[in-house]
C-alpha cells in the first residue's frame, strides 16, 4: 500500500518506522490527520537513519 494511502493517527506514537517510499519525510506524514497537529516540518532521516521531530518529539527510524 503506498504511504499516502495509509491513515496514520497524528502525534499518537513516539516512534514510527518509515521506508524509502515515505521520503521525503515530513512530520506530520501524509495520511496523518492534520487538524490536531503542528505545522509540517521536513526531517532529514537519510543521513543517520533516524530523526526526531522538533515540534512533537516523534522519532522516525528508516527501515531497509
PyMOL commands that set and color helices and strands:
alter all, ss='L'
color gray80, all
select helices_A, chain A and resi 3-5+20-22
alter helices_A, ss='H'
color red, helices_A
select strands_A, chain A and resi 15-18+25-27+41-43+50-52+59-62
alter strands_A, ss='S'
color yellow, strands_A
deselect
rebuild
show_as cartoon
